[in-house]
Amino acid sequence: MTQANKKSLTEREFEKSIVKYLDNNPDFFSREPELLASMQLPHERGSAISLVERQVSVLRQQKDDLKRQLNILIQNSRTNEKLSDKINVLIIALLDTATITEFLDIISNQLQKDFKADSVVLRLFQSHFKKVQDKSILQTREEFVDWSEPVLGAFEKVIKGRQPVCGNLKKGQLDSLFETEAEDISSAALIPLIDNNDSHVCYGMLAIGSKDRNHFHAEMGTLFLSHLGKIISILLNKYR
């Protein structure tokens, strides 16, 4: 080690000891007011400011940051409350349905209206719905599908993950879900329909699409989407 490096190391150790001392003695500057008043700190604009001015500036910045964070939390809370209200309204409406046809119509129409979606599609795997009384519905309603490879393989990761995914879907996924509307959908939320996180059976998928590429993205929270998927799956129990 060179002499310069040794000196630099010694200086860093000395600085650390000063920091530790000041940290352990927060009343130091109150006992040495002359030193506090004479201290000058470099400023980014080139001039010097006193330590007190620097402290005031830092505290003001911290206050502004906390205020922004609080506003974000308040806004998120209001958004979550509105989402919760909409889901509750949807649940009540679904509970009042007498047929599978009414059930499917409400999901499509209400979700598209309440969640301001450009497209909402429900895809239910036919083999899981043995209790549908009118079997012709399984053939005539577009919601019921009998997917096989390679179509089903395009959703294998989502089905195994058992959690909603958001963002830009692959072309094969878009085509299978949104069909003629696929080219207009730039981002989507894809929700596997399962009873709970421990379930190994997926009964279908709910997809909510948007023409806005940034409306659904990978970093957004999926708690409400997961809740929505489980509710729909549970309410579909009487048809399975």
C-alpha positions in Angstrom: 0.0 0.0 0.0 1.4 3.4 -0.9 1.9 6.3 1.5 -1.0 8.2 -0.2 -3.4 5.2 0.2 -2.4 4.8 3.9 -3.1 8.5 4.5 -6.4 8.3 2.6 -7.4 5.2 4.7 -6.5 7.0 7.9 -8.5 10.1 6.9 -11.6 7.9 6.2 -11.2 6.2 9.6 -11.0 9.6 11.3 -14.1 10.8 9.4 -16.0 7.7 10.5 -15.0 8.4 14.1 -16.3 12.0 13.9 -19.6 10.8 12.4 -19.9 8.2 15.2 -19.2 10.8 17.8 -21.8 13.2 16.5 -24.3 10.5 16.1 -23.8 9.5 19.8 -23.8 13.1 21.0 -26.7 14.9 19.3 -26.4 17.8 21.7 -22.9 18.6 20.6 -23.7 21.7 18.5 -26.0 23.0 21.2 -23.0 23.0 23.5 -20.8 24.6 20.8 -23.1 27.3 19.2 -20.2 29.3 17.9 -18.9 26.4 15.9 -22.4 25.8 14.5 -22.8 29.4 13.4 -19.4 29.5 11.7 -19.9 26.3 9.7 -20.3 26.7 6.0 -21.5 24.0 3.5 -20.9 24.1 -0.3 -24.1 24.6 -2.3 -24.8 23.3 -5.7 -25.1 26.8 -7.1 -21.6 27.5 -6.0 -22.2 29.7 -3.0 -21.9 28.6 0.7 -24.7 28.2 3.2 -24.7 27.7 6.9 -25.4 24.3 8.5 -28.7 25.6 9.9 -29.8 26.7 6.4 -28.8 23.4 5.0 -30.8 21.6 7.7 -33.8 23.7 7.0 -33.5 23.0 3.3 -33.2 19.2 3.9 -36.2 19.2 6.3 -38.3 21.2 3.8 -37.4 18.7 1.0 -38.3 15.8 3.3 -41.6 17.4 4.1 -42.4 17.9 0.4 -41.5 14.2 -0.2 -43.7 13.0 2.6 -46.6 15.2 1.4 -46.3 13.7 -2.1 -46.2 10.2 -0.7 -49.3 10.9 1.4 -51.2 12.2 -1.6 -50.3 9.1 -3.5 -51.5 6.9 -0.6 -54.8 8.8 -0.4 -55.4 8.6 -4.1 -54.6 4.8 -4.1 -57.0 4.4 -1.2 -59.8 6.2 -3.0 -59.2 4.2 -6.2 -59.2 0.9 -4.2 -62.4 1.9 -2.5 -64.1 2.6 -5.8 -62.9 -0.8 -7.2 -64.2 -2.6 -4.1 -67.6 -0.9 -4.5 -67.8 -2.0 -8.2 -66.8 -5.6 -7.4 -69.5 -5.7 -4.7 -72.1 -4.5 -7.1 -71.0 -7.1 -9.6 -71.3 -9.9 -7.0 -74.8 -8.9 -6.1 -75.8 -8.8 -9.7 -74.3 -12.2 -10.4 -76.0 -13.7 -7.3 -79.4 -12.6 -8.7 -78.9 -14.5 -12.0 -81.2 -17.5 -12.6 -79.4 -18.9 -15.7 -75.9 -19.3 -17.0 -76.9 -17.0 -19.9 -77.7 -14.1 -17.6 -74.5 -14.8 -15.6 -72.3 -14.5 -18.7 -74.1 -11.4 -20.1 -73.7 -9.5 -16.8 -69.9 -10.3 -16.6 -69.3 -9.0 -20.1 -71.6 -5.9 -20.0 -70.9 -4.8 -16.4 -67.2 -5.3 -16.4 -66.8 -3.4 -19.6 -68.9 -0.5 -18.3 -67.6 -0.3 -14.7 -64.0 -0.9 -15.4 -63.9 1.2 -18.6 -62.5 -1.6 -20.7 -62.4 -1.7 -24.4 -63.1 -5.4 -24.4 -64.0 -8.1 -21.9 -63.9 -11.8 -22.8 -64.6 -14.9 -20.7 -63.3 -18.2 -21.9 -64.6 -21.2 -20.0 -63.3 -24.7 -20.6 -66.3 -26.9 -21.6 -65.1 -30.1 -19.9 -65.6 -28.5 -16.4 -69.2 -27.5 -16.8 -71.2 -30.7 -16.5 -74.2 -29.1 -14.7 -75.3 -26.7 -17.4 -78.8 -27.9 -18.1 -79.1 -26.6 -21.6 -76.2 -28.4 -23.3 -76.7 -26.4 -26.5 -75.3 -23.4 -24.6 -71.9 -25.1 -24.5 -71.9 -25.0 -28.3 -73.5 -21.7 -29.1 -72.0 -19.3 -26.5 -68.6 -18.1 -27.5 -67.6 -18.1 -23.8 -67.3 -21.9 -23.8 -64.3 -23.3 -25.6 -62.7 -26.7 -26.1 -59.1 -25.6 -26.5 -56.4 -28.1 -27.4 -52.8 -27.7 -28.3 -51.2 -25.4 -29.5 -53.9 -22.9 -28.3 -54.0 -24.1 -24.7 -50.2 -24.3 -24.6 -50.1 -20.5 -25.1 -51.7 -20.1 -21.7 -49.8 -22.8 -19.9 -47.6 -20.5 -17.9 -50.6 -18.4 -16.7 -52.6 -21.4 -15.8 -49.8 -23.0 -13.8 -49.0 -19.6 -12.1 -52.6 -19.3 -10.9 -52.2 -15.5 -10.7 -53.3 -12.6 -12.9 -50.8 -11.2 -15.4 -50.9 -7.8 -16.9 -49.2 -6.2 -19.9 -48.8 -6.9 -23.6 -50.0 -10.4 -24.5 -48.5 -12.5 -27.2 -50.2 -12.5 -30.6 -51.4 -16.1 -30.2 -53.0 -15.3 -26.9 -54.7 -12.1 -28.2 -56.1 -14.0 -31.2 -57.5 -16.8 -29.0 -59.0 -14.5 -26.5 -60.2 -11.4 -28.4 -60.5 -12.9 -31.9 -61.7 -10.2 -34.3 -60.8 -7.5 -31.8 -57.3 -8.8 -31.2 -55.5 -6.2 -33.4 -57.1 -3.3 -31.4 -56.0 -4.6 -28.0 -52.6 -3.2 -27.0 -52.6 -4.3 -23.3 -54.6 -6.6 -21.2 -55.2 -8.2 -17.8 -55.4 -12.0 -18.0 -57.1 -13.7 -15.0 -57.1 -17.5 -14.5 -60.3 -18.7 -12.9 -59.5 -20.8 -9.8 -61.2 -21.3 -6.5 -58.1 -20.5 -4.4 -54.3 -20.4 -4.6 -54.1 -24.0 -3.6 -56.3 -25.2 -6.4 -54.7 -27.1 -9.3 -57.7 -26.8 -11.6 -58.3 -23.8 -13.9 -61.9 -23.5 -15.1 -61.2 -20.8 -17.7 -59.9 -17.3 -18.1 -61.2 -13.8 -17.9 -59.4 -11.2 -20.1 -59.9 -7.4 -19.9 -58.4 -5.6 -22.8 -57.5 -2.0 -23.5 -56.5 -0.1 -26.6 -54.0 1.9 -24.5 -50.7 0.1 -24.5 -49.9 1.4 -21.0 -53.3 0.8 -19.3 -52.3 -2.7 -18.1 -48.6 -3.2 -17.3 -46.4 -5.8 -15.5 -45.7 -3.5 -12.5 -49.3 -2.9 -11.6 -50.9 -4.5 -8.6 -53.2 -7.5 -9.2 -54.9 -8.0 -5.8 -58.3 -6.9 -7.0 -58.0 -8.8 -10.3 -57.1 -12.0 -8.3 -60.1 -11.4 -6.0 -62.4 -10.8 -9.0 -61.2 -14.1 -10.7 -61.8 -16.1 -7.5 -65.3 -14.7 -7.0 -66.4 -15.5 -10.5 -65.0 -19.0 -10.3 -66.8 -19.6 -7.0 -70.1 -18.3 -8.3 -69.7 -20.6 -11.3 -69.6 -23.6 -9.0 -73.3 -24.4 -9.4 -72.7 -25.0 -13.1 -69.8 -27.3 -12.7 
